[in-house]
Amino acid sequence: MGRPKNFSREEVLDKALPLFWKRGFADTGLQDLEKATGVNKSGLYAEFRNKDDLFLETLKHYNQTRKTREILSEEPPGWHNIERFLKIRLLAKESKDKPKGCFAVNSMREFELLPAEAQKIVTESRANLKRLLHRNIAAEKTTTSADTLTEILSTFFSGLCIEHNLNNNSKSAKTPLQKIEDFMGFLRSQ
């Protein structure tokens, strides 16, 4: 009979998430994961097939535990849902171990290097976000098509997420909150 494991799967995923988020899939090694999770190689491989599997399970865990997209499903749909989503998603105070922005968006930066199933999850996540954004935009009267505004908003969200995770010490002329407020003013004028 094998030794009982002294860790929980969820704890490992919670500890692997900030590492994959900060360093990416390709730049995260097994030794990094051992150090971050406190679980040795044999323990990790007993729970996960390999690094690809651990990344995939971390991505699934992230999608299941982040509930901010539910804001985009609230009734009535409209600009207020989008603005709340952006502010809560991008401006939430995170611990130093949990970067700001979006793990799925950060993962898109190395999309071609991700395991195929992770690519599928990132793609589906992106499509779901666009559907939710479109739903809220379509509820508003706009002169620009909801499809066009959805693409613009999706790009803005991705850019702000990536910007949040750059270790850039230079100060922008505008804070993320100011950028969101300016952008929402633009959307409401369309």
Residue, then its C-alpha position, 0 to 999 in steps of 0.5 A: m500500500g502506498r503512502p497517503k498523500n499529504f496535500s490536496r489537489e485544490e491546494v496544488l492548483d491554487k499554488a501552481l496558478p500564480l506561477f503559471w500566470k506569472r511565468g507562463f507555461a513554457d517558462t515554468g519548470l518542474q522544479d519551480l512547481e515543486k517549490a511553489t506547491g511544496v509537493n515533490k516530483s513523485g507526488l505531482y506525477a501521482e496526481f497529474r500525468n505531467k506538466d501539461d496535465l497540471f497546466l490544463e487542470t490549473l486552467k480548468h480550476y481557474n475558470q471554475t473558481r473565477k466568478t466575475r463573468e457572472i456579472l455579465s449574465e445579470e439582468p437587465p443587460g447593458w453598459h452597467n454590467i460591462e463596467r462592473f465586470l471591467k472594474i471588478r475583474l481588472l481592479a480587484k485587489e489581489s495578493k502578491d501571489k495572485p496577479k491581476g488581469c486574466f490568466a486565460v488572456n495571459s495564456m494567449r500570449e503563448f497559445e501555440l505552445l499550450p497543450a491542445e486541450a488548453q488551447k481549446i479551453v482558452t478559445e472557448s473561454r474567449a468565445n464565451l466572454k464575447r457572447l456575454l459582452h455581445r449580449n450586454i452591448a446588444a441591449e443598448k442602443t448603438t449606432t455602431s454594430a454590437d459585433t464591432l463593439t464586442e470586438i473592440l471591447s474584447t481587445f480592450f479587455s485583453g490589452l488591459c489584462i496584459e498591461h496589468n501583468l507587465n512588470n512595468n515600473s513606468k507610470s502611465a498617464k492614466t490609471p486603469l480606472q481612468k482608462i476603464e471610465d474613458f473607454m466606457g464613455f467611448l462605448r456609451s457614445q457609440 
